[in-house]
Amino acid sequence: MTARPDPEALLTLGLVTARAAAAFVRERRPDGRVDVAATKSSPTDPVTEIDRATEQLIRSTILAERPGDTILGEEGGAILGEERRESETAGSPVRWVVDPIDGTVNFVYGLPQYAVAIAAEVDGVVEAGCVIDVAAGHEYTAVRGGGSYWRASPSREAVRLSAVAPVSASQALVATGFNYVPEVRARQAQAVARLLLDVRDIRRTGSAALDLCAVAAGRLDAYVEQGLAPWDLAAGGLIAREAGVVVTGLDGPADERLAVAAPEAFAEEFLRLVRACGF
């Protein structure tokens, strides 16, 4: 019987890979704006050649170490490793969920909020994840059941994260984001306008992974967004949960319909508010 993969080992591989990817992104980014190679869900949802090359670097690095695994990436979809392609029955239970550059619009414009996010699922459950803030060099990591941690850089000591709940919704600093499909964006704008009346303020940083990590670190009080994909949620969601954050959807797990994140003591109140605002 095949041994179950060690989450700590998966995290180590993910973090080594994410560090290499972050360094690659820093080296490849030119001065000024980055050229857009293509668009996805709408003309305002860009992809760059650096996105594609970074995802390829991540895929090749992981599959060199674990050739039987599956990789789900934002730019390339799901890819089976060599061993998996040769025999489906010999496949690993591990699927890597990868966002090579979370916050591509920021990356294109030179705004410093974009990240590499890598998570490892085992039999559909996220067991390990890491998010690297590329511009700042900050690292966020988590293993399921083992807490989540922040490092200012690879050479610095890790600090355990613990989310901080606001005293009330009226004192909450909330992050959000907007879908690139115009009809969805219009509905979101209406909901956010209502939410703004009941909280301290709204932030829109442009990276779901970094927003989730910011809630975990107590730099944001809550987060709500529609239209997120698995690669937006997997690594950041685990890091948030391991810091005491409830990550949920409207009537079940966080998904494309809705993702809500708030510290446990504030989660129920915030979810009621989100519902009332029409998200």
Helices and strands as residue ranges (DSSP letters): H 7-28, E 38-39, E 46-47, H 49-65, E 70-73, E 77-80, H 82-86, G 88-90, E 94-102, H 104-109, E 115-122, E 125-133, E 139-143, E 148-151, E 159-160, G 169-171, E 173-176, H 182-196, E 201-203, H 208-216, E 222-225, H 230-242, E 245-248, E 259-263, H 264-277
